[in-house]
Amino acid sequence: MSLDSTLSCVNAGGPGSMVRFDHVPQLDQETRLSAEALHALSIWQARPGEVMTLVDPEATAYRARIISMDPAQASCMPFARLPGAVESPLAIDVYQSLPERERFELVLQKLTELGVARIVPMESEHSATLEERDASQKKSHRWPDLIRKASRQCRRAMLPQLMSVQSFAEALLSAESAELKLMLYEGAANWTLTEGFGSFKPRSVALLVGPEGGFSLEEVERAQAVGFLPVSLGPRILRTETAAMVASAIVQSYLGDLG
């Protein structure tokens, strides 16, 4: 079974959300956008007057102000050419056990800022469930909006994909195509996170992040059986949302474009 056959994207993120010029634009000249770019703008829920990050066919990024939008066409005014790519060459997928209360909202915001490509909420043995989180007040419907706001704030060119909530078994299957699979484990891990990289330079990394109670021994064994390496973030026990952010930042720093 393929990776995407087990997942459903709930925010239309990914490459299809990148707003692209169909030619190299001239700065300070109004530029008409294609139908594909107009569709991408609709995913962002963009409005005239808003400043966005756009990308040309040579992968150069620009800051541009949206001038007009209607059902048939859109135009913008590019005013700054950015010195480098704004999207990481490394695809980081974070499989996050659902935490309690508002912690997942913080995870969504910060992982977006760190350039993560895909965020997959999952239910593990000791995690909260989606039903428990939404029992008193349904908040999961706000998650895509949180990602859009965070992506605008940090000037990303693409929305990270937010996937549907997965079971632990579905998460393991979904991560099967990642070139490097790391499981954050506070038990007797023989490797630190950076030791888990070795000399490998992967193009894709899957990070499996446990809940406050950690992963069960059975879950660790199941993850190892499909190629996950249990790794440690050090001697102190981190909250699940802290672990997700720290691990993503370290992976992006060592293997991606951070720093």
C-alpha positions as CSV (number, residue, x, y, z in Angstrom):
1,M,0.0,0.0,0.0
2,S,1.4,3.4,-0.9
3,L,2.0,6.3,1.5
4,D,-0.8,8.5,0.3
5,S,-3.4,5.8,0.1
6,T,-3.6,5.8,3.9
7,L,-3.7,9.6,4.3
8,S,-6.3,12.3,3.7
9,C,-5.1,15.9,3.5
10,V,-7.5,18.2,5.3
11,N,-6.1,21.6,4.3
12,A,-5.1,21.2,0.7
13,G,-1.5,21.9,1.6
14,G,1.6,20.7,-0.2
15,P,3.0,21.6,-3.6
16,G,-0.5,22.5,-5.0
17,S,-0.7,25.3,-2.5
18,M,2.4,27.0,-3.9
19,V,1.6,30.2,-5.9
20,R,3.7,30.1,-9.0
21,F,4.5,32.6,-11.7
22,D,4.4,31.1,-15.2
23,H,7.4,33.2,-16.2
24,V,10.2,35.2,-14.5
25,P,8.5,38.5,-13.4
26,Q,9.8,42.0,-13.5
27,L,9.8,43.8,-10.1
28,D,7.3,46.6,-9.6
29,Q,5.3,45.6,-12.7
30,E,1.8,44.2,-12.3
31,T,1.8,40.5,-13.3
32,R,-1.1,38.4,-14.3
33,L,-1.3,35.0,-12.7
34,S,-2.4,31.7,-14.2
35,A,-5.5,29.7,-13.3
36,E,-3.3,27.3,-11.3
37,A,-1.9,30.2,-9.3
38,L,-5.5,31.6,-8.7
39,H,-6.4,28.1,-7.3
40,A,-3.4,28.2,-5.0
41,L,-4.4,31.6,-3.8
42,S,-7.9,30.3,-3.0
43,I,-6.3,27.5,-0.8
44,W,-4.6,30.3,1.2
45,Q,-7.9,32.2,1.3
46,A,-5.9,35.2,0.0
47,R,-7.4,38.6,-0.5
48,P,-6.4,41.7,-2.6
49,G,-3.9,43.8,-0.8
50,E,-2.3,40.8,1.0
51,V,1.4,40.2,0.6
52,M,2.4,36.6,-0.3
53,T,5.5,34.6,-1.2
54,L,5.4,33.4,-4.9
55,V,7.9,31.3,-6.9
56,D,9.0,31.6,-10.5
57,P,9.9,28.7,-12.9
58,E,13.5,29.0,-11.9
59,A,12.6,28.4,-8.2
60,T,13.3,32.0,-7.2
61,A,11.0,33.3,-4.5
62,Y,9.5,36.8,-4.5
63,R,7.4,38.9,-2.1
64,A,4.4,40.2,-4.0
65,R,1.2,42.1,-3.2
66,I,-2.0,40.7,-4.6
67,I,-3.6,43.4,-6.7
68,S,-6.8,41.8,-7.9
69,M,-8.7,38.5,-7.7
70,D,-11.9,37.4,-9.3
71,P,-13.2,34.0,-10.4
72,A,-11.5,34.2,-13.7
73,Q,-8.1,35.7,-13.0
74,A,-5.7,37.4,-10.5
75,S,-2.7,39.7,-10.7
76,C,0.0,40.8,-8.3
77,M,2.9,43.2,-8.0
78,P,6.2,41.6,-7.2
79,F,8.4,44.0,-5.2
80,A,11.2,42.0,-3.7
81,R,13.3,39.1,-5.0
82,L,14.3,36.8,-2.1
83,P,18.0,35.7,-1.8
84,G,17.2,32.0,-1.4
85,A,14.5,29.3,-1.4
86,V,12.0,29.6,1.4
87,E,11.0,25.9,1.4
88,S,13.4,23.3,2.7
89,P,14.9,20.7,0.4
90,L,14.3,18.2,3.1
91,A,10.8,16.8,3.6
92,I,10.1,16.4,7.3
93,D,7.0,14.5,8.2
94,V,6.0,14.7,11.9
95,Y,3.7,12.0,13.3
96,Q,2.4,13.6,16.5
97,S,0.5,11.7,19.2
98,L,-2.4,13.9,20.1
99,P,-1.7,15.9,23.3
100,E,-4.3,17.2,25.7
101,R,-5.8,20.7,25.7
102,E,-4.2,23.4,23.5
103,R,-0.8,21.9,23.0
104,F,-1.4,20.6,19.5
105,E,-2.3,24.1,18.3
106,L,1.1,25.2,19.5
107,V,2.7,22.2,17.7
108,L,1.0,23.1,14.4
109,Q,2.2,26.7,14.6
110,K,5.8,26.0,15.5
111,L,6.3,23.1,13.1
112,T,4.9,25.3,10.3
113,E,7.5,27.9,11.2
114,L,10.3,25.3,11.2
115,G,9.5,24.3,7.6
116,V,8.0,20.9,8.2
117,A,6.4,19.4,5.1
118,R,3.6,17.3,6.6
119,I,2.0,17.0,10.0
120,V,0.1,13.8,10.9
121,P,-1.8,13.8,14.2
122,M,-2.2,10.2,15.5
123,E,-3.7,8.3,18.4
124,S,-1.3,6.1,20.3
125,E,-1.8,3.9,23.4
126,H,-1.3,6.7,25.9
127,S,-2.4,9.7,23.9
128,A,-5.6,11.7,23.9
129,T,-8.2,10.8,21.2
130,L,-9.8,13.2,18.8
131,E,-13.2,12.5,20.4
132,E,-11.8,13.3,23.8
133,R,-10.3,16.6,22.6
134,D,-13.5,17.7,20.9
135,A,-15.9,16.5,23.6
136,S,-16.3,19.8,25.4
137,Q,-15.7,22.1,22.5
138,K,-14.9,21.1,18.9
139,K,-11.6,22.7,18.0
140,S,-10.0,20.5,15.4
141,H,-11.8,22.4,12.6
142,R,-9.5,25.4,13.5
143,W,-6.3,23.5,12.7
144,P,-6.1,24.4,9.0
145,D,-6.7,28.1,9.8
146,L,-3.9,28.0,12.4
147,I,-1.5,26.6,9.7
148,R,-2.5,29.3,7.2
149,K,-1.9,32.1,9.7
150,A,1.5,30.6,10.7
151,S,2.5,30.1,7.1
152,R,1.7,33.8,6.3
153,Q,3.6,35.0,9.4
154,C,6.8,33.1,8.5
155,R,6.5,33.9,4.7
156,R,6.3,30.3,3.5
157,A,5.6,29.7,-0.1
158,M,3.7,26.5,0.6
159,L,1.3,25.3,3.2
160,P,2.5,22.2,5.1
161,Q,0.1,19.3,4.7
162,L,-2.2,18.6,7.6
163,M,-3.4,15.1,7.5
164,S,-6.4,13.4,9.0
165,V,-6.0,11.8,12.4
166,Q,-4.4,8.3,12.1
167,S,-4.2,5.3,14.3
168,F,-0.7,4.2,15.4
169,A,-0.8,1.3,12.8
170,E,-1.9,3.7,10.0
171,A,0.9,6.1,11.0
172,L,3.5,3.4,10.7
173,L,2.2,2.4,7.3
174,S,2.0,6.1,6.1
175,A,5.7,6.6,7.0
176,E,7.0,3.6,5.1
177,S,8.5,5.6,2.2
178,A,10.5,8.0,4.3
179,E,14.2,7.5,3.7
180,L,15.0,8.0,7.5
181,K,12.6,7.0,10.2
182,L,13.2,8.2,13.8
183,M,11.1,7.5,16.9
184,L,11.6,9.8,19.9
185,Y,11.8,7.4,22.8
186,E,12.5,8.2,26.4
187,G,13.3,4.6,27.3
188,A,16.5,2.8,26.7
189,A,17.4,4.3,23.3
190,N,20.9,3.4,22.3
191,W,21.2,6.4,20.0
192,T,20.8,10.2,20.3
193,L,18.9,12.0,17.6
194,T,22.0,13.3,15.9
195,E,23.7,9.9,16.1
196,G,20.6,8.5,14.3
197,F,21.6,10.6,11.3
198,G,24.9,8.9,10.8
199,S,26.5,10.0,7.6
200,F,23.2,9.6,5.7
201,K,21.8,12.6,3.8
202,P,18.2,11.7,3.3
203,R,15.7,13.7,1.3
204,S,12.8,12.7,3.6
205,V,12.6,12.1,7.4
206,A,9.7,10.8,9.4
207,L,9.6,11.7,13.1
208,L,7.4,9.7,15.4
209,V,6.5,11.7,18.6
210,G,4.9,10.1,21.6
211,P,2.3,11.4,24.1
212,E,3.0,12.6,27.6
213,G,3.0,9.0,28.8
214,G,5.4,7.9,26.1
215,F,5.2,5.0,23.7
216,S,4.4,1.5,25.1
217,L,6.9,-1.2,24.7
218,E,4.7,-2.9,22.1
219,E,4.5,0.3,20.1
220,V,8.3,0.6,20.2
221,E,8.7,-3.0,19.0
222,R,6.1,-2.4,16.2
223,A,7.9,0.7,15.0
224,Q,11.3,-0.9,15.0
225,A,9.9,-3.8,13.0
226,V,9.1,-1.4,10.1
227,G,12.4,0.5,10.3
228,F,12.1,3.2,12.9
229,L,15.2,3.8,15.0
230,P,14.4,4.8,18.6
231,V,16.4,7.9,19.5
232,S,16.8,10.1,22.6
233,L,16.7,13.9,22.9
234,G,18.9,13.8,26.0
235,P,18.7,13.1,29.8
236,R,15.7,15.4,30.5
237,I,12.1,14.4,29.8
238,L,10.4,16.9,27.5
239,R,6.8,17.5,27.1
240,T,5.4,16.1,23.8
241,E,5.0,19.5,22.2
242,T,8.6,20.5,23.2
243,A,10.0,17.2,21.9
244,A,8.3,17.7,18.5
245,M,9.6,21.2,18.1
246,V,13.1,20.5,19.3
247,A,13.5,17.4,17.2
248,S,12.2,19.1,14.1
249,A,14.6,22.0,14.6
250,I,17.6,19.7,15.0
251,V,16.7,17.7,11.9
252,Q,16.2,20.9,9.9
253,S,19.5,22.3,11.2
254,Y,21.6,19.2,10.5
255,L,19.9,18.0,7.3
256,G,17.8,20.8,6.0
257,D,18.0,24.6,5.7
258,L,17.9,25.9,9.3
259,G,20.9,27.9,10.3
